[in-house]
Structure formats: structure tokens, C-alpha cells
């Protein structure tokens, strides 16, 4: 996926992505029942805002913002933004299985 199609996936419900490469800013925001399995996120910042997500991300991410619920497993993240009291998603940083 390129940065030009990012908003097309906002507000998705029940979307599963496996072994994908996602490129660009503000990816996959406002989603419900989102699953990412062994995906790469390239030049990605402000991702997962207000999303209910289960994710395994195999590349570093620039920033993750206010995931609403779920678990995000990511190799590394430059910044975690928590400025929403309803942001309860768990972010686990470190080794991820491919």
C-alpha cells in the first residue's frame, strides 16, 4: 500500500492484512477488528489512532498514536503518543516473529 491510499482504509471493520508492506503517514486509523500479521510499515507515523487492532509489525515505526484497544507488537517505535484518555491499546516493543 502506498501513502496515497492510506485514507481508503480508515474506518475499516474486520480487515485482515498478512505479509503486507504499508507505506506512509497516519495509516489504519479509526478501524475496528483490524488484524495485521507480519506486516512491514515503512515511513509510518501517527498510525492506529482510535483503532481496535491486533498487529505484528516487523519493521520499526516512527510513531503510534492512541490505539483504542488490542495489542500491537512492533520491532521498535520512535514515539508513542498517548493524549487521549480512551487509548487503552497495548504496545509491546522488541522481537517479533516473522
HUSULHU-V492395 format. One record per residue. PSI is psi in whole degrees, -180 to 180 (999 if undefined). Layout:
psi=PSI
psi=PSI
This chain:
psi=138
psi=168
psi=-23
psi=-15
psi=8
psi=-44
psi=-20
psi=-23
psi=-5
psi=148
psi=16
psi=152
psi=121
psi=22
psi=133
psi=128
psi=131
psi=130
psi=44
psi=160
psi=120
psi=126
psi=130
psi=180
psi=154
psi=49
psi=140
psi=53
psi=152
psi=33
psi=156
psi=144
psi=44
psi=134
psi=129
psi=124
psi=115
psi=51
psi=150
psi=140
psi=112
psi=131
psi=39
psi=126
psi=163
psi=35
psi=157
psi=19
psi=126
psi=28
psi=149
psi=109
psi=142
psi=117
psi=145
psi=112
psi=121
psi=5
psi=162
psi=148
psi=142
psi=-51
psi=151
psi=131
psi=120
psi=56
psi=131
psi=-44
psi=166
psi=-167
psi=129
psi=119
psi=122
psi=143
psi=-50
psi=159
psi=134
psi=-38
psi=137
psi=120
psi=122
psi=86
psi=23
psi=122
psi=-17
psi=1
psi=105
psi=7
psi=146
psi=137
psi=118
psi=124
psi=135
psi=-152
psi=132
psi=148
psi=138
psi=999
